[in-house]
């Protein structure tokens, strides 16, 4: 039996849903809640130039209570049978995120061992066969097969296989296994 | 000009000197300070079976004030001209180490950008051309050229190019550059 192929999975906007928190913060700061038509095609903090919203990423607690992206836990738990799963997140920009992200992973994904968690910056350091990420720049520098997880800011990107939700990810890897890839 | 080759550099026992702190803790706990003849060939917490000493790795502050390994700052600062430097440390075993290691890096190696710092577990996830590490198991799973940094616990390992200090690392990479590697 050959070694399992390895999948590197991003956290924010892939297994952790950042959108509701950004919308809450936007509403608190500006008194109205952007709708999909307002933020589709950009980051929420780019709606009417609200870059100060991004500063909340540096606050303790921001990453502590994000909802789990629907289906991610179940699908990763299944994929773990046939693949090595690594969680790879660009946490190093945000000192305050380190413990929150660590705790979040252990709380919501206890079946992912600490050896399979990576806090990094530039993801070109990641050695894997597949990468699931919402940022095209991470996939551009990746040596393996990149899957772009749909987020409001990447809807015009066409260079990568797009996945819109975890059901599509499950289906993609079922097909890969069938192909023997 | 081709892209710079990339060097992944471990923290503990490579750029951060853990030995003095372990010896201090050993002396505090057991009333005597092991000498080189006592710990050479093993970990300090293996001297007369003192595994509880290892538990201090889980305490806040353990990694905060470690001395910088002599020469590491100067040599990395020079190597940065010709190589991409990534600091890759298996921090994920120790939740309490995350902020301490982050702060230590920014204090002592301000020329290493956060994008080039990686907190991981299993280092087979690291994609680089060279790896400098004191643990043979990290080098065994590494895809590039491994350099074993001498530490008391690895003196019998013969599978890798050994470096005893940062002067030897500097010399190794000067030779690599001459060879055009």
Interface residues (C-beta under 8 A of the other chain):
Chain A: X6 X8 X86 X88 X91 X92 X93 X95 X98 X99 X102 X103 X113 X114 X115 X116 X117 X118 X119 X120 X121 X122 X124 X125 X126 X127 X128 X143
Chain B: X6 X8 X86 X88 X91 X92 X93 X95 X98 X99 X102 X103 X113 X114 X115 X116 X117 X118 X119 X120 X121 X122 X124 X125 X126 X127 X128 X143
